[in-house]
Amino acid sequence: MAENTTELKEVELELNKVVLTGTITEDFTYHHSTKGANIYKSFISVKRDSGTDDVLPILASEKVLKEAFSLTEEKSYGSQNYTVCVEGIMASYNEHVENGKSKLILFVKPNNILIVADNTKPSNNIELTGYVVKDVTVRKTPGLKDEKGICVRQKRTIADVMLGVNISVNKRSVSYYIPCIFWGKAASAIGKLGIGTQVNIHGRVQSRKYNKKYESGNVEEKVAYEISVADAMLVSKNGDVSNLVKVEPKKPAKEKHNKVTVKTRHNPNGFNLD
């Protein structure tokens, strides 16, 4: 009998959890108010194993900040250069820009900020369960050759995926839209499944600089924030999960007919992209 290589477990259908350990790059300063609560903004720098820094935006409530930092005379929360552990969720909102267009703004929304020792090892972990809510774009990264024409970096298959993540806040459902990057076989697999696929992902939150060229010919450096997916599983409607990248089982004996069925939901509710 063939071995079933699809590992099954259960995951939370509403899951959005981020844990970051890094350095606050500037004091938290007032950003806006909502429902009587003041919201402050700063950035956390988290070093990767490669030495590159991911510099990520944080929007924190005054209630959370008061438990970790002191209010300065400039009405900001003195936090620059502190090493902290941030626990919270990944959130987003649409910001209206010129010509009637809108831009998706991604940020970390902390539930707790803890000051830790300066030599604490950096960490960057996120876990989400959500639905694919837009058509998936599958593409190849450019390869790189040295001066002798020898390939030093292979082309890689990647998929740009927009996940809709539902969570309950004060007994009401809130939807956040989170851009994700899938790699390799996972990218090819998610591209074939498309809109309505529900997945559970693990990865890291990354910042990425890029140049945007305008019709005028001007070039502007911008920063994109997204989730780099390290592991992804398909989720069935009852919370069971199975490998997104199917592993071929050994060929069964003729009298045996083993089949692994992957269940997906193809009609997500609660998402409006207009």
Phi, psi and chi 1 to 4 in degrees:
 res  aa     phi    psi   chi1   chi2   chi3   chi4
   1 MET       -  134.3 -176.9  174.7 -179.5      -
   2 ALA   -69.3  147.3      -      -      -      -
   3 GLU   -79.8  131.0  178.3 -174.8    2.2      -
   4 ASN   -80.8  109.9 -176.1  -14.4      -      -
   5 THR   -89.1    1.9   57.5      -      -      -
   6 THR   -87.3  113.9  -58.6      -      -      -
   7 GLU   -83.0  129.7  178.5 -173.3   -0.4      -
   8 LEU  -110.5  140.2  -66.6  179.8      -      -
   9 LYS  -153.0 -178.1   63.0  176.7 -177.1  179.0
  10 GLU  -115.9  143.7  -73.1 -168.7   -3.8      -
  11 VAL  -128.3  161.9  -62.4      -      -      -
  12 GLU   -72.6  133.7  -62.0  175.9   53.1      -
  13 LEU   -75.2  -22.5  -64.4 -177.4      -      -
  14 GLU  -115.2   97.2  -69.5 -170.5   -4.6      -
  15 LEU  -137.8  125.0 -179.2   59.5      -      -
  16 ASN  -153.3  100.9 -176.9  -22.1      -      -
  17 LYS  -138.8  127.4 -176.8  177.7 -179.3 -179.8
  18 VAL  -125.8  135.2 -179.2      -      -      -
  19 VAL  -132.2  119.5  179.2      -      -      -
  20 LEU  -125.0  139.0  -55.4  171.9      -      -
  21 THR  -125.5  120.7  -56.4      -      -      -
  22 GLY  -171.6 -159.5      -      -      -      -
  23 THR  -113.5  130.7  -56.4      -      -      -
  24 ILE   -71.9  127.8  -60.9  -63.8      -      -
  25 THR   -88.5  -19.4   63.3      -      -      -
  26 GLU  -157.8  160.8   59.1 -170.5   60.6      -
  27 ASP   -61.0  147.3  -72.2  -11.1      -      -
  28 PHE   -69.7  122.6  -82.1   90.1      -      -
  29 THR  -118.1  154.9   54.1      -      -      -
  30 TYR   -58.1  134.7  176.4   80.8      -      -
  31 HIS  -116.1  -51.0 -172.8  -95.3      -      -
  32 HIS  -168.6  174.1   70.7  -79.8      -      -
  33 SER  -121.4  144.8  -64.7      -      -      -
  34 THR  -144.3  126.5  177.1      -      -      -
  35 LYS    51.7   41.6  -62.0  179.9 -179.6  179.1
  36 GLY    81.1    0.8      -      -      -      -
  37 ALA  -107.9  134.9      -      -      -      -
  38 ASN   -84.3  134.6  -68.5  -27.0      -      -
  39 ILE  -115.0  134.5  -53.5  -60.8      -      -
  40 TYR  -119.1  151.7  -68.6   74.0      -      -
  41 LYS  -122.5  142.6 -176.6  176.9 -178.4  178.8
  42 SER  -154.4 -168.9 -174.7      -      -      -
  43 PHE  -134.1  148.5  -67.0   84.4      -      -
  44 ILE  -117.5  132.6 -177.3  171.5      -      -
  45 SER  -102.1  121.8  176.9      -      -      -
  46 VAL  -120.1  120.9 -177.1      -      -      -
  47 LYS   -83.2  132.1 -167.4  172.2  -68.1  -65.9
  48 ARG   -80.4  168.8  -56.5 -178.4 -166.1  174.6
  49 ASP   -61.6  -28.7  -69.0  -20.1      -      -
  50 SER   -74.8  -12.4   64.5      -      -      -
  51 GLY   100.8  -13.4      -      -      -      -
  52 THR   -71.9  145.0  -58.4      -      -      -
  53 ASP  -102.1  131.5  -69.4  -60.8      -      -
  54 ASP   -94.7  118.5  -71.4  -55.7      -      -
  55 VAL  -106.9  111.9 -177.5      -      -      -
  56 LEU  -118.9  138.9  -49.4  169.8      -      -
  57 PRO   -76.4  142.4   26.9  -32.3      -      -
  58 ILE  -125.8  130.9  -58.5  174.8      -      -
  59 LEU  -116.3  111.8  -71.7  178.6      -      -
  60 ALA  -120.0  144.6      -      -      -      -
  61 SER   -74.5  155.8   69.1      -      -      -
  62 GLU   -61.8  -33.2 -165.9  163.8   25.8      -
  63 LYS   -60.9  -43.0  179.0 -178.8  177.9 -178.6
  64 VAL   -68.1  -42.4  169.8      -      -      -
  65 LEU   -67.0  -36.4  -66.5  176.1      -      -
  66 LYS   -60.8  -26.4  -78.9 -178.2  176.4  179.0
  67 GLU   -78.4  -12.9  -63.9  177.6   -0.8      -
  68 ALA  -119.8  -34.2      -      -      -      -
  69 PHE  -129.5  169.9  -50.5  111.3      -      -
  70 SER  -106.6  145.4  -60.7      -      -      -
  71 LEU   -78.0  129.3 -171.1   64.2      -      -
  72 THR   -89.2  173.1   67.8      -      -      -
  73 GLU   -64.8  -23.9  -66.9 -179.0   -2.0      -
  74 GLU   -84.7   11.9  -69.3   76.3   22.6      -
  75 LYS    61.2   33.7  -58.1  -59.3 -178.1 -177.3
  76 SER  -121.2  165.5   63.1      -      -      -
  77 TYR   -97.8  111.9  -81.1   87.8      -      -
  78 GLY   -63.6  103.5      -      -      -      -
  79 SER  -140.3   -3.9   50.2      -      -      -
  80 GLN   -58.6  135.4 -175.3  175.4    3.5      -
  81 ASN    73.6    2.9  -63.4  -32.6      -      -
  82 TYR   -73.3  140.0  -84.5   98.8      -      -
  83 THR   -90.4  126.7  -58.5      -      -      -
  84 VAL  -136.3  160.0  -61.8      -      -      -
  85 CYS  -112.2  122.7  177.8      -      -      -
  86 VAL  -110.2  125.9  175.1      -      -      -
  87 GLU  -118.2  131.3  -62.8  178.3   -8.6      -
  88 GLY  -178.7 -144.6      -      -      -      -
  89 ILE  -129.7  163.6   66.3  171.5      -      -
  90 MET   -94.7  127.6 -153.7   71.5 -142.6      -
  91 ALA  -130.3  169.2      -      -      -      -
  92 SER  -157.0  159.7   64.2      -      -      -
  93 TYR  -151.9  161.2   65.0   91.2      -      -
  94 ASN   -93.4  125.7  -80.5  -43.6      -      -
  95 GLU  -105.9  126.1 -179.8  179.0   74.1      -
  96 HIS   -74.8  131.8  -65.2  -70.2      -      -
  97 VAL  -119.2 -173.6  -65.4      -      -      -
  98 GLU   -66.6  162.6   55.4 -173.0   29.1      -
  99 ASN    64.0   27.0  -60.4  -35.4      -      -
 100 GLY    72.0    9.4      -      -      -      -
 101 LYS   -90.8  165.3  -63.6 -178.6  179.3  179.8
 102 SER  -130.8  156.3   61.0      -      -      -
 103 LYS  -126.6  133.9  177.7 -177.4  177.9 -178.9
 104 LEU   -78.2  123.3 -173.6   68.8      -      -
 105 ILE  -105.8  122.8  -54.7  -62.7      -      -
 106 LEU  -106.7  139.3 -160.2   68.7      -      -
 107 PHE  -157.7  161.5   62.1   95.6      -      -
 108 VAL   -91.0  130.2  176.8      -      -      -
 109 LYS  -111.0  102.9 -178.1  179.4  179.5 -178.7
 110 PRO   -80.7  141.9   27.0  -31.1      -      -
 111 ASN   -93.4  -22.2  -60.7  -40.3      -      -
 112 ASN  -156.1  138.6 -177.8   50.1      -      -
 113 ILE  -127.2  124.6  -60.7  176.7      -      -
 114 LEU  -121.0  126.0  179.2   66.7      -      -
 115 ILE   -74.3  129.6  -62.1  173.9      -      -
 116 VAL  -125.4  174.5  -63.3      -      -      -
 117 ALA   -63.9  147.5      -      -      -      -
 118 ASP   -60.9  -28.7  -69.8  -17.9      -      -
 119 ASN   -90.7   12.0   60.8   -6.8      -      -
 120 THR   -64.8  134.5  -58.1      -      -      -
 121 LYS   -64.4  132.4 -175.5  177.8  179.2  179.1
 122 PRO   -61.5  146.7  -20.5   32.4      -      -
 123 SER  -144.4  150.1   65.9      -      -      -
 124 ASN  -150.7   98.8 -175.0  -21.3      -      -
 125 ASN  -134.7  137.3  -63.2  -72.4      -      -
 126 ILE  -141.0  142.6 -177.0  168.2      -      -
 127 GLU  -132.9  129.9 -176.8  177.0    8.4      -
 128 LEU  -134.1  148.4  -58.4  171.6      -      -
 129 THR  -121.5  122.9  -59.9      -      -      -
 130 GLY  -158.4 -179.6      -      -      -      -
 131 TYR  -109.2  145.4  -67.9   96.6      -      -
 132 VAL   -72.9  121.0  177.6      -      -      -
 133 VAL  -116.4   -2.0  -66.7      -      -      -
 134 LYS  -138.3  160.4  -67.0 -179.9   67.4  175.9
 135 ASP   -55.8  136.7  -71.8  -28.1      -      -
 136 VAL   -84.6  134.1  174.9      -      -      -
 137 THR  -102.7  117.7  -58.8      -      -      -
 138 VAL  -105.6  130.3  179.9      -      -      -
 139 ARG  -148.2  177.2   53.8 -166.9  172.8   89.9
 140 LYS  -112.6  137.2  -69.0  -81.6 -170.7  179.7
 141 THR   -76.6  150.6   61.7      -      -      -
 142 PRO   -69.4  140.0   24.1  -33.2      -      -
 143 GLY   -79.1  177.9      -      -      -      -
 144 LEU  -142.6  131.2 -178.0   64.7      -      -
 145 LYS  -117.0  149.7  -66.6 -177.0  179.0 -179.3
 146 ASP   -83.9 -173.7   62.9   15.2      -      -
 147 GLU   -62.0  -24.7  -63.6  177.0   -8.0      -
 148 LYS   -90.7    3.1  -62.6 -179.7  179.2  179.4
 149 GLY    83.5    9.7      -      -      -      -
 150 ILE   -86.5  132.2  -61.4  174.3      -      -
 151 CYS   -69.3  122.4 -177.9      -      -      -
 152 VAL  -109.6  -11.3  -65.9      -      -      -
 153 ARG  -147.2  118.2 -174.9  176.0   66.2 -159.1
 154 GLN   -73.1  151.9  -61.9  -75.3  -14.4      -
 155 LYS   -66.6  143.4  -66.9 -178.7  178.2 -179.7
 156 ARG  -126.2  143.8  -62.5 -173.4   66.5 -175.0
 157 THR   -81.8  128.9  -58.8      -      -      -
 158 ILE  -133.3  156.8   64.7  174.1      -      -
 159 ALA  -129.6  130.1      -      -      -      -
 160 ASP   -90.0  118.0  -60.3  -55.6      -      -
 161 VAL  -126.1  131.0 -179.9      -      -      -
 162 MET  -102.3  116.3 -176.0   67.1   74.3      -
 163 LEU   -98.6  136.1  -76.6 -172.1      -      -
 164 GLY   -98.2  121.9      -      -      -      -
 165 VAL  -117.3  119.5  179.0      -      -      -
 166 ASN   -95.8  133.8  -86.1  -11.7      -      -
 167 ILE  -137.3  158.1   63.8  169.8      -      -
 168 SER   -94.1  126.4  -65.1      -      -      -
 169 VAL  -128.2  116.6  178.7      -      -      -
 170 ASN    52.1   46.1  -63.5  -33.3      -      -
 171 LYS    68.5   17.2  -63.1 -176.7  178.7 -179.9
 172 ARG  -129.5  151.0   65.8 -173.9 -179.0   92.0
 173 SER   -85.7  130.8 -178.2      -      -      -
 174 VAL  -120.1  135.3  177.4      -      -      -
 175 SER  -109.6  132.0  -61.3      -      -      -
 176 TYR  -119.0  144.8  -65.2  116.0      -      -
 177 TYR  -108.9  121.6  -59.1   98.3      -      -
 178 ILE  -122.9  115.3  -47.3  -63.9      -      -
 179 PRO   -73.6  135.3   24.4  -30.0      -      -
 180 CYS  -131.8  151.4  -57.1      -      -      -
 181 ILE  -115.5  119.6  -58.6  -66.9      -      -
 182 PHE  -100.0  150.0  -74.6   62.6      -      -
 183 TRP  -123.3  148.6  -58.9   86.4      -      -
 184 GLY    60.0 -133.0      -      -      -      -
 185 LYS   -62.7  -33.9  -67.7 -178.6  179.7  179.9
 186 ALA   -64.2  -36.6      -      -      -      -
 187 ALA   -64.4  -44.8      -      -      -      -
 188 SER   -63.5  -40.0  -60.5      -      -      -
 189 ALA   -67.5  -46.2      -      -      -      -
 190 ILE   -68.1  -29.7 -162.0   74.2      -      -
 191 GLY   -66.1  -31.6      -      -      -      -
 192 LYS   -77.8  -26.8  -65.9  175.1 -177.5  177.8
 193 LEU   -85.3  -42.9  -65.1  171.3      -      -
 194 GLY    75.3 -160.4      -      -      -      -
 195 ILE   -58.7  138.8  -67.2  176.2      -      -
 196 GLY    96.7  -13.8      -      -      -      -
 197 THR   -67.6  131.4  -58.4      -      -      -
 198 GLN  -102.7  129.9 -170.8  179.2   20.6      -
 199 VAL  -134.8  155.4  -67.5      -      -      -
 200 ASN  -113.3  127.2  169.1 -103.9      -      -
 201 ILE  -126.0  150.8   67.0  165.2      -      -
 202 HIS  -122.4  144.2  -66.5   75.8      -      -
 203 GLY  -179.6 -152.7      -      -      -      -
 204 ARG  -133.5  155.8   62.3  177.4  171.3   81.8
 205 VAL   -89.0  127.1 -170.8      -      -      -
 206 GLN  -125.6  152.6   71.3  176.3   19.8      -
 207 SER  -108.7  143.3   60.1      -      -      -
 208 ARG  -142.3  123.4  173.8  176.3   54.4   85.0
 209 LYS   -84.3  143.4  -67.1 -178.2  179.3  179.8
 210 TYR  -150.7  161.9   67.8   97.9      -      -
 211 ASN  -103.9  126.6  -68.2  -36.3      -      -
 212 LYS  -104.6  125.1 -178.7  174.5 -179.1  178.9
 213 LYS  -101.6  129.4 -172.3  173.9 -177.2  178.7
 214 TYR   -95.9  165.0  -64.6   92.4      -      -
 215 GLU   -59.5  -29.1  -67.1 -179.2   -2.0      -
 216 SER   -69.3  -13.5   63.1      -      -      -
 217 GLY    98.4  -11.0      -      -      -      -
 218 ASN   -69.2  145.0  -67.5  -27.0      -      -
 219 VAL  -119.4  131.2  176.9      -      -      -
 220 GLU  -125.2  132.4 -178.8 -177.4    5.9      -
 221 GLU   -79.7  130.2 -175.3  177.6   80.9      -
 222 LYS  -128.4  169.8  -70.1 -178.4  170.0  -70.0
 223 VAL  -124.9  129.1 -179.9      -      -      -
 224 ALA  -105.7  143.9      -      -      -      -
 225 TYR  -117.0  135.9  -56.2  104.7      -      -
 226 GLU  -161.2  170.5   59.4 -150.1    1.4      -
 227 ILE  -100.8  122.8  -49.2  -54.4      -      -
 228 SER   -89.6  113.3  178.8      -      -      -
 229 VAL   -84.9  123.0  178.0      -      -      -
 230 ALA   -95.8  -29.8      -      -      -      -
 231 ASP  -149.8  136.5 -178.4   50.3      -      -
 232 ALA  -140.4  140.0      -      -      -      -
 233 MET  -130.0  144.1  -53.7  -71.0  -78.1      -
 234 LEU   -75.4  144.0  -72.7  172.8      -      -
 235 VAL  -119.5  129.8 -176.8      -      -      -
 236 SER   -87.4  169.5   69.5      -      -      -
 237 LYS   -64.6  -21.3   63.2  177.1   64.5  177.4
 238 ASN   -95.9    5.7   64.1   -3.3      -      -
 239 GLY    97.1   -3.9      -      -      -      -
 240 ASP   -71.5  147.6  -70.2  -22.9      -      -
 241 VAL  -124.8  155.9  -61.2      -      -      -
 242 SER  -145.7  162.4   53.7      -      -      -
 243 ASN   -60.3  131.7  -67.8  -38.3      -      -
 244 LEU   -67.5  -43.2  175.1   61.4      -      -
 245 VAL   -93.0  107.9  179.9      -      -      -
 246 LYS   -72.1  133.5  -58.1  172.5 -170.8  175.5
 247 VAL   -94.8  126.5 -179.9      -      -      -
 248 GLU   -65.5  123.7  -67.1  -64.8  -30.8      -
 249 PRO   -73.7  160.2   27.8  -34.1      -      -
 250 LYS   -61.9  147.8  -62.7  176.7 -177.6  178.0
 251 LYS   -65.6  122.1 -172.5  174.9 -179.4 -179.6
 252 PRO   -75.0  164.2   28.7  -34.2      -      -
 253 ALA   -63.4  156.1      -      -      -      -
 254 LYS   -57.5  -34.2  -69.5 -175.9  178.0 -178.7
 255 GLU   -79.9   -7.1   67.8  -86.9   15.7      -
 256 LYS  -105.1  140.4  -58.5  -68.5 -176.4 -179.6
 257 HIS  -133.6   80.0  -61.4  -78.9      -      -
 258 ASN   -90.5  137.1  -61.7  -62.4      -      -
 259 LYS  -140.9  132.9 -177.2  179.2  179.6 -179.3
 260 VAL   -97.8  120.3  176.0      -      -      -
 261 THR  -103.2  126.3  -58.2      -      -      -
 262 VAL  -100.7  120.5  176.5      -      -      -
 263 LYS   -94.7  136.7  -63.6 -179.4 -179.7  179.6
 264 THR  -135.7  160.3   59.2      -      -      -
 265 ARG  -103.8  130.7  -72.2  175.8   70.7  176.2
 266 HIS  -114.8   14.4  -63.9  -78.9      -      -
 267 ASN  -140.5   74.2 -175.3   25.0      -      -
 268 PRO   -66.3  144.3   25.8  -33.8      -      -
 269 ASN  -110.7  153.3  -63.7  -45.4      -      -
 270 GLY    90.0    9.2      -      -      -      -
 271 PHE  -117.2  130.1  -59.4  110.7      -      -
 272 ASN  -131.3  111.8 -176.8   -2.2      -      -
 273 LEU   -90.1    0.7  -62.8  179.6      -      -
 274 ASP   -69.7      -  -64.0  -26.4      -      -
